[in-house]
Amino acid sequence: MSRLRPGLLSELGAQLPVIAAPMAGGPTTAELVVASSTVGTLGFIAGGYKTPDRLADEIHQVRARTELFGVNLFAPNPVPVDAEAFGAYRTALQPWADRYGAELPQQPQEDDDAWDAKLQLLLKDPVPVVSFTFGLPPQQTIRAFQRAGTRVVQTVTSRAEAQQAAAAGVDAVVAQSPCAGGHWGTWSPGGSVPSITAAQLVAEISPVVPCPVWAAGGLATSHSVREVLASGAEAACVGTALLRCPEAGTQPAHRRALASAAYAETVVTSAFSGRPARALRTEFTDAMTPAAPLGFPALHHLTTPLRRAAAAAGDPTALNLWAGTGWRHAAEEPAADALRRLAGA
Ligand SMILES: Cc1cc2nc3c(=O)[nH]c(=O)nc-3n(C[C@H](O)[C@H](O)[C@H](O)COP(=O)(O)O)c2cc1C
């Protein structure tokens, strides 16, 4: 069994060196976070895409049952879409919208995911941990959380990002490899996607930061968890491995796709959201990945009606079937069993 070393996670009350990673868009539920806490695993509420009121409600639901949880937010790092590129991509999507009877928005919608209101909420009523992805918040924001008694964790995808996060004083970094399912938290979405495993990224980052490193990306077996711990990680963050658990809010069509032999691989694509993210390869990702411009959250909002209509039709083809490289190991089992299995317990 993989043991938890004394440090940040044990101070937070965790007993296993495994973390239930945040998964916005439905999969992370209060039930999933609470279930992870029952086996001594820190779980993250996914604050992204939610209104501040819905986030407050979910925190309330979790806090009534455990104090072993964190909240994840999308840190503003705008990737505005080019208006012409948006129009061209909208035109390219139209046949898909027609297929599902979906109405695509005419104009790009840019927003910051209610950043200020979510900060106010979390500073007024502090939670044990916050984590940020997509960008590094200002140092004064990090300090404000720490003064409020909240530990601050930053997702990083390279040694340079890790060094900047450490210099800003975060309490831990999540070293996320592009093997991860869903969005890759890079701060520079226009750059190339490196071929690097979580264990390799941890080995690059650990020697240059003074804080604990949590590993993420493609970790779906106890063997891969042991490997990142041996590379120097304090813990392994898992997302995809929990997508088929009954406590997760994963769409039925997404669940079926994860269990189906019809999918052969995952790809990194900006076609759904305008930011690189890993998903099962489908006819949609083949057709639309080359056409997709960068632009977050404009492309997320553009494809939302299409994805909703595809989900309602029970057709996974145009769904964002987020999946990390370890997706074949995602099993239909209670989250507590999955997390214990991953920790080798
Ligand atoms: C469906 C899904 C949604 C995700 N949403 C978020 C999110 O809201 N915030 C975030 O920081 N990471 C998000 N991620 C990334 C995970 O937190 C984690 O880094 C990743 O799942 C780890 O790789 P794995 O999927 O191979 O286990 C998401 C991943 C998935 C699969």
The ligand as an SDF file (V2000), in Angstrom:
LIG
                    3D

 31 33  0  0  0  0  0  0  0  0999 V2000
  -14.1680   15.4370  -16.9130 C   0  0  0  0  0  0  0  0  0  0  0  0
  -13.0050   16.2160  -16.4080 C   0  0  0  0  0  0  0  0  0  0  0  0
  -13.1880   17.5180  -15.9630 C   0  0  0  0  0  0  0  0  0  0  0  0
  -12.1080   18.2470  -15.4550 C   0  0  0  0  0  0  0  0  0  0  0  0
  -12.3130   19.5000  -14.9430 N   0  0  0  0  0  0  0  0  0  0  0  0
  -11.2820   20.1560  -14.3230 C   0  0  0  0  0  0  0  0  0  0  0  0
  -11.5060   21.3750  -13.6210 C   0  0  0  0  0  0  0  0  0  0  0  0
  -12.6220   21.8620  -13.5320 O   0  0  0  0  0  0  0  0  0  0  0  0
  -10.4470   21.9740  -13.0420 N   0  0  0  0  0  0  0  0  0  0  0  0
   -9.1960   21.4320  -13.0830 C   0  0  0  0  0  0  0  0  0  0  0  0
   -8.2640   22.0190  -12.5070 O   0  0  0  0  0  0  0  0  0  0  0  0
   -8.9520   20.2700  -13.7170 N   0  0  0  0  0  0  0  0  0  0  0  0
   -9.9690   19.6270  -14.3120 C   0  0  0  0  0  0  0  0  0  0  0  0
   -9.7490   18.3970  -14.8910 N   0  0  0  0  0  0  0  0  0  0  0  0
   -8.4070   17.7950  -14.7670 C   0  0  0  0  0  0  0  0  0  0  0  0
   -8.3480   16.9910  -13.4530 C   0  0  0  0  0  0  0  0  0  0  0  0
   -8.4590   17.8290  -12.3490 O   0  0  0  0  0  0  0  0  0  0  0  0
   -7.0530   16.1720  -13.3610 C   0  0  0  0  0  0  0  0  0  0  0  0
   -5.9280   17.0030  -13.5230 O   0  0  0  0  0  0  0  0  0  0  0  0
   -7.0250   15.0730  -14.3930 C   0  0  0  0  0  0  0  0  0  0  0  0
   -8.2540   14.4050  -14.4360 O   0  0  0  0  0  0  0  0  0  0  0  0
   -5.9340   14.0740  -14.0650 C   0  0  0  0  0  0  0  0  0  0  0  0
   -5.7080   13.2010  -15.1290 O   0  0  0  0  0  0  0  0  0  0  0  0
   -6.5560   11.8560  -15.3480 P   0  0  0  0  0  0  0  0  0  0  0  0
   -7.8630   12.3050  -15.8970 O   0  0  0  0  0  0  0  0  0  0  0  0
   -5.7570   11.1000  -16.3590 O   0  0  0  0  0  0  0  0  0  0  0  0
   -6.6860   11.1690  -14.0260 O   0  0  0  0  0  0  0  0  0  0  0  0
  -10.8050   17.6640  -15.4260 C   0  0  0  0  0  0  0  0  0  0  0  0
  -10.6510   16.3500  -15.8760 C   0  0  0  0  0  0  0  0  0  0  0  0
  -11.7170   15.6210  -16.3460 C   0  0  0  0  0  0  0  0  0  0  0  0
  -11.5120   14.1980  -16.7860 C   0  0  0  0  0  0  0  0  0  0  0  0
  1  2  1  0
  2  3  1  0
  2 30  2  0
  3  4  2  0
  4  5  1  0
  4 28  1  0
  5  6  2  0
  6  7  1  0
  6 13  1  0
  7  8  2  0
  7  9  1  0
  9 10  1  0
 10 11  2  0
 10 12  1  0
 12 13  2  0
 13 14  1  0
 14 15  1  0
 14 28  1  0
 15 16  1  0
 16 17  1  0
 16 18  1  0
 18 19  1  0
 18 20  1  0
 20 21  1  0
 20 22  1  0
 22 23  1  0
 23 24  1  0
 24 25  2  0
 24 26  1  0
 24 27  1  0
 28 29  2  0
 29 30  1  0
 30 31  1  0
M  END
$$$$
